[in-house]
Amino acid sequence: MLTTGCSDNSMLESDNQTGKSLSMDFSCYTSQSSSTRANSNYLIDGTNNTTIPNGNSIGVFSFYQGSAKWDDITYHVASFMNNQQMVASTSNNTVNFTYSPIKYWPNNADDKLSFFAYYPWNNFSNSSFGIGIENIDDESKMCARFNVNDNPSEQIDLMLSNLIKDMTYQNTNNNGKISFVFYHVLSLINIKLSIDPDMKSVAKLNINSASITGLYNAGTCHPSFDASLMKPKFTWSPYFKSGTSSQQYVLDSNVLSSSTSNQTGNTLLMVPQLLTTDVVFNINYDIIFIDSKGNEKYRYTNNEQNVVLRNSGNITEWLPGKKYNYTFTLGLKPIKMDAAYDEWSNSAYDADIKNTN
């Protein structure tokens, strides 16, 4: 958790007598859309959810700086808001937030505040989402520590906001409203299966099991600002605490089974990482041959494939905020036959035929 301080900011609390015109409001939008194996309650997939879903929460940190600028301070303390839960009220892709106690802008017009937010809000006391927001290296640098849920259906779409620095009521230009921009910081991995085109009219797939092994299951995200692109960038270090590089993620075989040539399968929301040769897609499947009415005729069972993802295509790394689609074409190894011929000689089959009449 970000360092809490003892700065005297009581004049900014909701019991202050400052007029409501100086109350502090919040809104947001997401920078881009990154579907539906991962937790649909928290996934901003760009289709079902294009921004923070109604009723979900973000966590906000705010830093009271007095008249000093952010870049001139070496010790930043989130004394004004520290993991403040804010509940989204979403309508027509417009998001506003409610929170308590209401905060107010400083009476001194030159006093500055800076803001940082993340999604979804996590109660750090029980860490139900595996999220931690902390100061590391020195007190001026924030990071997000994250553990990926073992169950793909419970994985969440971790997003971090831009850092909004040196704000006063006057420079919001929006009646005191702070608007966050959120960025996807995980990698979205989508698995699709396709039956061999030569077989799709006569056969279908049955998936017995599927998994990806050899992945890092935890990491630390370090936000910074890319001056050349004029936007935040997010750098991940491989793992922390209980993180391991041998995690297995079991996919839902029912979702992956299909009788069609194209099937959207499972979605994983993963810590960005380099792909080693240990990262392998493992699948066991049956090929079921059918007649013209779709009835099973016979099947080939327990076909196994183990595909090293690094060797498939040109993707060697999963980057933050990127979506990767893997399509695997499955079938059977056909029986191949070669044939040759030579001149047919009848020289050994001479016979005398006599007319006996």
C-alpha positions as CSV (number, residue, x, y, z in Angstrom):
1,M,0.0,0.0,0.0
2,L,1.2,3.5,-0.7
3,T,2.8,5.2,2.2
4,T,0.3,7.0,4.4
5,G,1.3,10.3,5.9
6,C,0.2,12.5,8.8
7,S,-0.1,15.7,6.8
8,D,-2.8,18.0,8.2
9,N,-5.5,18.0,5.4
10,S,-8.5,18.2,7.7
11,M,-9.6,21.3,5.9
12,L,-10.2,19.2,2.8
13,E,-12.5,16.7,4.4
14,S,-16.3,16.5,3.8
15,D,-17.1,18.2,7.1
16,N,-15.4,21.4,5.8
17,Q,-17.7,24.4,5.3
18,T,-16.3,25.1,1.8
19,G,-19.1,25.6,-0.7
20,K,-20.2,22.6,-2.7
21,S,-18.9,24.4,-5.9
22,L,-15.5,23.3,-4.8
23,S,-16.4,19.6,-4.3
24,M,-14.2,17.1,-6.0
25,D,-15.8,14.9,-8.7
26,F,-14.2,12.1,-10.8
27,S,-14.8,10.5,-14.2
28,C,-12.8,8.4,-16.6
29,Y,-12.5,6.7,-19.9
30,T,-10.3,3.8,-21.2
31,S,-7.6,4.5,-23.7
32,Q,-8.4,1.5,-25.9
33,S,-10.3,-1.7,-26.0
34,S,-8.3,-4.7,-25.5
35,S,-13.7,-12.7,-25.2
36,T,-15.3,-14.7,-22.8
37,R,-13.5,-16.9,-20.7
38,A,-12.0,-14.4,-18.3
39,N,-14.1,-12.8,-15.6
40,S,-16.8,-11.0,-17.6
41,N,-17.7,-8.9,-14.6
42,Y,-14.3,-7.2,-14.8
43,L,-13.1,-7.6,-18.4
44,I,-13.2,-4.4,-20.5
45,D,-13.4,-6.2,-23.8
46,G,-14.4,-3.3,-26.0
47,T,-17.7,-5.1,-26.9
48,N,-19.7,-6.1,-23.9
49,N,-17.9,-3.5,-21.7
50,T,-16.2,-0.4,-23.2
51,T,-15.5,1.3,-19.9
52,I,-15.7,0.7,-16.2
53,P,-18.9,-1.4,-15.7
54,N,-21.7,0.1,-13.7
55,G,-21.4,-0.7,-10.0
56,N,-17.7,-1.7,-10.2
57,S,-15.1,0.3,-8.3
58,I,-11.7,1.9,-8.9
59,G,-9.1,2.7,-6.2
60,V,-7.7,6.3,-6.0
61,F,-4.6,7.7,-4.5
62,S,-4.2,11.4,-4.1
63,F,-1.2,13.4,-2.9
64,Y,-1.4,16.8,-1.2
65,Q,1.6,18.9,-2.1
66,G,0.9,22.4,-0.8
67,S,2.3,24.9,-3.3
68,A,5.2,22.6,-4.4
69,K,5.2,20.8,-7.8
70,W,5.2,17.0,-8.1
71,D,8.6,16.9,-9.8
72,D,10.2,19.0,-7.1
73,I,9.2,16.7,-4.3
74,T,11.4,13.7,-3.5
75,Y,9.0,12.1,-1.0
76,H,5.4,11.6,-2.1
77,V,2.8,10.6,0.4
78,A,-0.7,9.6,-0.5
79,S,-2.1,11.5,2.5
80,F,-5.2,13.0,0.8
81,M,-6.6,9.7,-0.5
82,N,-5.2,6.3,0.1
83,N,-6.9,3.5,-1.8
84,Q,-10.2,5.4,-1.8
85,Q,-12.9,3.2,-3.2
86,M,-15.0,4.9,-5.9
87,V,-18.1,3.2,-7.3
88,A,-18.8,3.7,-11.1
89,S,-22.1,5.0,-12.2
90,T,-22.1,4.2,-15.9
91,S,-24.6,5.3,-18.6
92,N,-24.1,5.4,-22.3
93,N,-20.3,4.8,-21.8
94,T,-20.1,7.9,-19.6
95,V,-18.7,7.2,-16.1
96,N,-19.0,9.2,-12.9
97,F,-18.0,8.0,-9.5
98,T,-19.5,8.2,-6.0
99,Y,-17.4,8.0,-2.9
100,S,-17.5,8.8,0.8
101,P,-16.4,11.0,2.5
102,I,-16.6,13.7,-0.2
103,K,-13.4,15.6,-0.6
104,Y,-13.0,19.3,-1.3
105,W,-10.4,21.4,-3.1
106,P,-8.0,23.3,-0.9
107,N,-9.0,26.8,0.1
108,N,-5.6,28.1,-1.0
109,A,-5.9,28.3,-4.8
110,D,-2.2,27.6,-5.3
111,D,-2.2,24.3,-3.3
112,K,-1.8,21.3,-5.6
113,L,-3.0,17.7,-5.6
114,S,-1.8,14.8,-7.8
115,F,-3.9,11.7,-8.5
116,F,-3.3,8.0,-9.5
117,A,-6.0,5.3,-9.9
118,Y,-6.3,1.6,-10.7
119,Y,-9.0,-0.9,-11.6
120,P,-10.6,-2.9,-10.1
121,W,-10.5,-1.7,-6.5
122,N,-9.0,-4.2,-4.2
123,N,-9.3,-4.4,-0.4
124,F,-5.7,-4.8,0.5
125,S,-6.5,-6.4,3.8
126,N,-7.7,-9.6,2.0
127,S,-6.3,-9.0,-1.5
128,S,-9.1,-10.9,-3.1
129,F,-7.9,-9.8,-6.6
130,G,-4.2,-10.3,-6.0
131,I,-3.4,-6.6,-6.5
132,G,-1.0,-4.5,-4.4
133,I,-0.2,-0.8,-5.0
134,E,3.1,0.1,-3.4
135,N,6.1,2.5,-3.3
136,I,9.3,0.8,-4.3
137,D,12.9,1.9,-5.1
138,D,12.2,5.3,-3.5
139,E,9.1,7.0,-2.3
140,S,8.5,8.8,-5.5
141,K,7.9,5.7,-7.6
142,M,4.7,3.7,-7.6
143,C,4.3,0.1,-8.7
144,A,1.5,-2.4,-9.0
145,R,2.1,-5.9,-7.8
146,F,-0.1,-8.6,-9.3
147,N,-0.8,-12.3,-9.0
148,V,-2.7,-13.9,-11.8
149,N,-5.6,-16.1,-10.6
150,D,-5.0,-19.8,-11.2
151,N,-8.6,-20.2,-12.6
152,P,-8.8,-18.5,-16.1
153,S,-12.6,-17.8,-15.5
154,E,-11.7,-15.7,-12.5
155,Q,-8.9,-13.6,-14.0
156,I,-9.5,-9.8,-14.0
157,D,-8.5,-7.0,-16.3
158,L,-6.0,-4.9,-14.3
159,M,-5.8,-1.3,-15.5
160,L,-3.8,1.6,-14.3
161,S,-4.4,5.3,-14.9
162,N,-2.2,8.1,-16.0
163,L,-0.6,10.1,-13.2
164,I,-2.4,13.5,-13.0
165,K,0.0,16.0,-11.5
166,D,-0.2,19.4,-9.9
167,M,-3.9,19.9,-10.1
168,T,-5.8,22.8,-8.6
169,Y,-9.5,23.7,-8.9
170,Q,-8.7,26.4,-11.4
171,N,-6.7,24.2,-13.8
172,T,-9.2,21.3,-14.0
173,N,-11.3,23.4,-16.5
174,N,-14.2,21.2,-15.6
175,N,-15.7,22.6,-12.4
176,G,-13.3,20.7,-10.2
177,K,-13.7,17.3,-12.0
178,I,-10.7,14.9,-12.3
179,S,-10.9,12.6,-15.4
180,F,-8.7,9.5,-15.4
181,V,-7.5,7.7,-18.5
182,F,-7.1,4.0,-17.8
183,Y,-4.7,1.7,-19.7
184,H,-4.8,-2.1,-20.0
185,V,-1.5,-3.4,-18.5
186,L,-1.9,-7.1,-18.9
187,S,-1.6,-9.2,-22.0
188,L,-4.9,-10.7,-23.3
189,I,-4.3,-14.2,-24.8
190,N,-7.1,-15.7,-26.9
191,I,-7.0,-19.4,-27.9
192,K,-9.0,-20.5,-31.0
193,L,-9.2,-24.0,-32.5
194,S,-9.9,-24.9,-36.0
195,I,-10.4,-28.4,-37.5
196,D,-8.4,-29.3,-40.6
197,P,-10.3,-27.7,-43.6
198,D,-10.1,-31.0,-45.5
199,M,-12.0,-32.7,-42.6
200,K,-14.6,-30.2,-41.5
201,S,-17.3,-31.6,-43.7
202,V,-16.9,-35.1,-42.4
203,A,-15.6,-34.7,-38.9
204,K,-15.8,-32.7,-35.7
205,L,-13.5,-32.0,-32.7
206,N,-13.9,-33.2,-29.1
207,I,-11.4,-31.6,-26.7
208,N,-10.5,-33.8,-23.7
209,S,-8.1,-31.4,-22.1
210,A,-6.1,-28.3,-22.9
211,S,-3.6,-26.2,-21.0
212,I,-0.7,-23.8,-21.2
213,T,2.3,-24.5,-19.0
214,G,5.5,-22.8,-18.1
215,L,4.1,-19.3,-17.5
216,Y,5.0,-16.7,-14.9
217,N,2.0,-16.2,-12.7
218,A,2.9,-12.9,-11.0
219,G,4.7,-9.7,-11.7
220,T,5.5,-6.1,-10.8
221,C,4.4,-3.3,-13.1
222,H,6.4,-0.1,-13.1
223,P,4.5,2.9,-14.6
224,S,6.5,5.7,-16.2
225,F,6.0,8.4,-18.8
226,D,7.2,8.1,-22.4
227,A,7.9,11.7,-23.4
228,S,8.3,10.7,-27.1
229,L,4.8,9.2,-27.3
230,M,3.4,11.6,-24.7
231,K,1.7,8.8,-22.8
232,P,2.4,6.4,-20.0
233,K,4.4,3.2,-20.5
234,F,4.3,0.1,-18.3
235,T,7.3,-2.1,-17.7
236,W,7.0,-5.4,-16.0
237,S,9.5,-7.3,-14.0
238,P,9.0,-11.1,-14.1
239,Y,7.7,-12.1,-10.7
240,F,7.6,-11.4,-7.0
241,K,7.0,-13.2,-3.7
242,S,5.3,-16.5,-4.6
243,G,5.7,-16.0,-8.3
244,T,6.8,-19.0,-10.3
245,S,7.7,-19.6,-14.0
246,S,6.1,-23.1,-14.0
247,Q,2.4,-22.2,-13.7
248,Q,-0.1,-24.3,-15.6
249,Y,-3.4,-22.7,-16.7
250,V,-6.1,-25.3,-17.5
251,L,-8.5,-24.2,-20.2
252,D,-12.2,-25.1,-20.4
253,S,-12.5,-28.0,-22.8
254,N,-16.2,-27.5,-23.1
255,V,-15.7,-24.0,-24.5
256,L,-12.9,-25.2,-26.8
257,S,-14.9,-28.1,-28.3
258,S,-16.5,-27.3,-31.6
259,S,-17.9,-28.8,-34.8
260,T,-17.2,-25.6,-36.8
261,S,-14.0,-24.6,-38.5
262,N,-13.5,-21.5,-36.4
263,Q,-14.2,-21.4,-32.6
264,T,-13.5,-18.7,-30.1
265,G,-12.1,-20.5,-27.2
266,N,-10.5,-19.4,-23.9
267,T,-9.2,-16.0,-22.9
268,L,-6.3,-15.6,-20.5
269,L,-5.3,-12.3,-18.8
270,M,-1.6,-12.7,-18.2
271,V,1.4,-10.9,-16.7
272,P,3.4,-9.6,-19.7
273,Q,6.5,-11.7,-20.1
274,L,9.1,-13.2,-22.4
275,L,8.1,-16.5,-23.9
276,T,10.7,-19.2,-23.2
277,T,10.7,-22.6,-24.8
278,D,9.1,-23.9,-21.6
279,V,5.8,-22.1,-22.5
280,V,3.8,-24.9,-24.2
281,F,0.3,-25.3,-25.4
282,N,-0.9,-28.9,-24.5
283,I,-4.0,-30.5,-26.0
284,N,-5.6,-33.9,-26.0
285,Y,-8.5,-34.3,-28.5
286,D,-10.7,-36.8,-30.4
287,I,-11.6,-36.6,-34.1
288,I,-15.2,-37.8,-34.6
289,F,-16.2,-38.8,-38.0
290,I,-19.9,-38.2,-38.9
291,D,-22.3,-39.1,-41.6
292,S,-24.4,-36.7,-43.7
293,K,-26.9,-36.4,-40.9
294,G,-24.3,-35.6,-38.2
295,N,-24.4,-39.0,-36.6
296,E,-21.2,-40.4,-35.3
297,K,-19.6,-43.2,-37.4
298,Y,-16.3,-43.7,-35.6
299,R,-13.6,-41.7,-33.8
300,Y,-9.9,-41.4,-33.4
301,T,-9.3,-40.8,-29.7
302,N,-6.5,-39.3,-27.5
303,N,-4.6,-37.4,-30.1
304,E,-2.0,-35.3,-28.4
305,Q,-0.2,-32.2,-29.5
306,N,2.4,-30.1,-27.5
307,V,3.2,-26.8,-29.2
308,V,6.0,-24.5,-28.1
309,L,4.4,-21.0,-28.4
310,R,7.8,-19.3,-28.9
311,N,8.3,-21.4,-32.0
312,S,4.8,-20.6,-33.4
313,G,4.9,-17.5,-35.6
314,N,7.1,-14.6,-34.7
315,I,5.7,-13.8,-31.2
316,T,8.5,-14.1,-28.6
317,E,7.1,-11.8,-25.9
318,W,3.7,-10.8,-24.5
319,L,3.5,-7.0,-24.1
320,P,1.2,-4.9,-21.8
321,G,-2.0,-3.8,-23.4
322,K,-1.7,-6.1,-26.4
323,K,-4.1,-8.9,-27.5
324,Y,-2.7,-12.1,-29.0
325,N,-4.8,-14.6,-31.0
326,Y,-3.5,-18.1,-31.3
327,T,-5.4,-20.4,-33.8
328,F,-4.5,-24.1,-33.7
329,T,-5.6,-26.3,-36.7
330,L,-6.2,-29.8,-35.6
331,G,-6.7,-33.0,-37.6
332,L,-5.2,-36.4,-38.2
333,K,-2.1,-37.6,-39.9
334,P,-3.3,-39.1,-43.2
335,I,-2.1,-42.4,-44.5
336,K,0.1,-41.7,-47.5
337,M,0.9,-44.1,-50.3
338,D,3.4,-44.1,-53.1
339,A,3.1,-46.3,-56.2
340,A,5.4,-47.0,-59.2
341,Y,5.2,-49.0,-62.4
342,D,7.5,-50.7,-64.9
343,E,7.1,-52.3,-68.4
344,W,5.0,-55.4,-68.4
345,S,6.9,-58.2,-70.2
346,N,5.2,-61.4,-71.4
347,S,8.4,-63.0,-72.6
348,A,8.2,-65.8,-70.1
349,Y,4.7,-66.8,-71.0
350,D,5.1,-68.2,-74.6
351,A,2.8,-71.1,-75.4
352,D,2.0,-73.2,-78.5
353,I,-1.6,-73.3,-79.4
354,K,-2.5,-76.2,-81.7
355,N,-5.6,-76.6,-83.7
356,T,-6.9,-80.0,-83.0
357,N,-9.6,-80.0,-85.7
